[in-house]
Amino acid sequence: MYYELVNNLGFWIYFGIFDQIRSMKKKITVLLSLIIFLLTNAQKRFQITGNLSGFEENSFAKITKNNMTLDSCIIKNGEFALNGTLQNEPSSVVLLISNGTSYRYSELFIGNESIRINAKKEDFKWNVKTEGSKYDNLRFKYFKLIKALNEERSQYESQVASIRDNSKWNDSLQITYWSQKQPFGKIILVDKKLEEINKKFITDNINQPYGLYLLDSNKSVLSKSFVSNSVKNLNPKLKNNLLVKSINSYLYNPDLKIGDSFYNFSAIDQNGRKVKFSDYFMQKFVLLDFSTLYCGFCIQSIPTLNQLKKEKGNKLEIVTFYVDQDLKGFEKLHKKHHSEWIILRDKDGRSSETYSKYKVDGTRVFYLFGPDGTLIKKIDGFDEEMEELIKKNIGS
């Protein structure tokens, strides 16, 4: 849109409209300010270029955020170029390289900035370094700290998978790998070491964007006392930061238990109206569904939800909360349901207070509430038995 407006300004200039308003000083000032604003904002995009060696010619490169593709390209002579816009910056994104049968990937932490990556295939995922980023150096430093432990954990997981495949798993091996008591299992011991690294890194970098991002990403696995103390040590200037609001929402809203009342929230519905979740409790059961267009299980569950709506719509209301920020994805997900489907969104997406207070770590997640607004059942994930489970809980 910015580029179209700038081009239109050129059109006006060409036809001499500036000649008509040259004497109107205030209008010229406003118009020049508009031009500067448009040109400045038109540059608020990320650009990632570079050379990747070791990959097959014509391999596919793409940059994603929360599984949503922001841009993609074909690698030619090792060179690639990706660009787009991050609504919240800096953000964690994933650079993924695929040849159709295998893939390599690495997380990056970038803003709307120009960066370059020169990397080898074997650098993915832990040793990919960027040049020109204001934010990603700290991510690279963190990856160096956790690389060896994560590789060790992957080896143990492979060993467990191999043993299970050969039907040799037993209680003794369960203790060897997963024991939560001393002597700790091999995987649990690695996890504890990783947790200590995470805590120290977050503490040392809490006032840096990546340190705050790590605290938000790990808030559900770190102790609440550590998370709370970390927030207390934040620079006061960060108190209105979106991630800080998300963390505080997580801290100050206890996990919902069976029999607890729902957490109310405001959102925008499919018609662009501001609504409250409480609006949908009209002597009906309410199924609150946290979903996105970019989740396979979410798409897989749509026929089941549509069938539930068709069969039990007289006593069950289904409310889908779209967890991502992009409006196009919101609209596309709505179209996959029938036209009367209730779907809500929050401009802050996964950083919204609603997402945090309901303790959503990933999609798909369902909360089934009774007509009185109390929680009957929380369902993590989706399987074919979900339909019967909900029918059983709401009655015939």
Buried (B, 14 or more C-beta within 10 A) or exposed (E): EBEEEBEEBEEEEEEEEBEEEEEEEEEEEEBEEEEEEBEEEEEEBBBBBBBBEBBBEEBBBBBBBBEBEBBBBEBEEBEBEBBBEBEBBBBBBBBBBBBEEEEBBBBBBBBBBBBEBBBEEEBBBBBBBBEBBEBBBBBBEBBEEBEEBBEBBEEBBEBBEEBEEEEEBEEEBEBBBBBEEEEBBBBBBBBEBBBEEBBEBBBEBBEEBBBBBBBBBBBBEBEEEBBBEBBEEBEEEBEEBBBBBBBBBBBEBEEBEEEEEBBEBBBBBBEEEEBEBEBBBEEBBBBBBBBBBBBEEBBEBBEBBBEBBEEBEEEBBBBBBBBBBBEEBBBEBBEBBEEEBBBBBBEBBBBBBBBBBBBBEBBBBBBBBBBEBBBBBBBEEBEEEBBEBBBEBBEE
